[in-house]
Amino acid sequence: MDQTRRSRITSVLERELTPIIARKLKDPRIGPIAITKIDLSSDASQAVIYISPISALSDATEAKECVSGLNSAAGFLRRHVADFLQIRNIPHLIFKADAGIENTSRVHELLKQIEREPSSDDSDT
């Protein structure tokens, strides 16, 4: 499958999954999320969807619960996406937590901590 078609499928998946997840899923494990990335297999049989919880108090356990809830609703989501994708085989949806935002904030905190600590090179000897 060519790259243009794969990018079109991923953009449709992202555009259509976001409102379905926000409005139609009633699972209490699933809070507000952001889809950060979608990896589509070369034959478009599988889509790995990376998500990140939006809430300010989110942690790793909340992300795992959210991923668990989304994976259990994958069949429901796949049926709804089939209405918008005009292809014969709808990809299987696999949700995973995206640690990119957490890693970025962790590096930012470490850099702030380094800035606050006085360096040993500044001592007068």
N, C-alpha and C positions, 0 to 999 in steps of 0.2 A: 504494500500500500504506500502510495507516495506521501511525502511530508505535508503537502498542502491539504490533502484530505484528512490526515491525522490531526493537523492543527485545527481544522474546522470542527471535527468531532469533539476535540477537547474543549474548544470554546463553547460549543452547544452544551456539553456536559456541565461546564462551570456555570453558564448562564441559567440553565434550567434547574440544576440541583439546589442552588442556593435558596430560591423561594420555596421549593418543595420541602426542604429540610426545615426552614423557618416556620412554615405555616401548616403543613400537613402531618408532621411527625409529632406524636403526643407522648413519646417516651421521656420520662423525667430525667434520665441520664444525659439527654442531649440538650445542651444549652445553646446559646448563640455561638456560632462558629464562623470562621473564615476559611474558605478553600484557598490554600496557598499554592498548590501545584497539582497537576494531573499528569501522570505518566501513562501513556497508552502503548500497549504492546504493538509490535510491528504488524501483526495481523488483526489488530483491533478487537481481540477476543477478551482482553482484560484491561481494566483501567484502575490504576492505583491512585487514590485520591488522598492527598495529604491535607490535613485539617489542623487548625489551631483554634482553641477556645478563645473567645473575645473577652470574656469577663476578666476584670482586673485582678481578681483573687484566684485565678486559675492556677492549678499546680499539676504535677505529673499524674496524680491519681484521678483528677477530674478529666484530664485528657484521655486517660485509658478508659474510663467509664463512658465517655462520649464516643470513643472509637468503637467500644463494645456495642453500644446502642445503635450506632450507624451500621455496623456490620450485620447486626441482627435484622435491620430494616432494609438491607441491600436489595432483596427481592422486590419489595414494595417500591423502592426508588427506581429500580431497573424497569419495572412495568410503566411507571410514569414517564421515564425518560424515553421509552419506546415510542410514545406518542409524538415526540419532537424530532427524534433521529429518523431519518429516512434511509435506513440501511437494513439489510436482511438480518444480520446477527448483532444483537445489542451486546456490548461488552459487559462482562461480569464486573461488578463494582467491589473494590477492596479498599477499605478506609484505614489510614495509618496516621498517627500523630506526627506533626511536623515539629521537630525540635529546633529548627532554625531560629525562631524568634527568641526562644529561651536561651539558646547559646549566645545570641547577639547581646541580650541583656546581661548575661553573666560576664561576658568579656567587657562590656561597658562598666559594670560594677568593679571589676578587677582593675581596670584602668583608672577609675576614680580613686580607688584605694591606693594605688601606686602614686598618684599625684599628691595625696594627703601625707604620705610617709616622707619624712626628710631623708634625703639620700646621704649615704656615708661619705661621698666624695666632697661634700660641702664643708666638712669639718676643718677647723683651723689647726694645723699642726706645725 
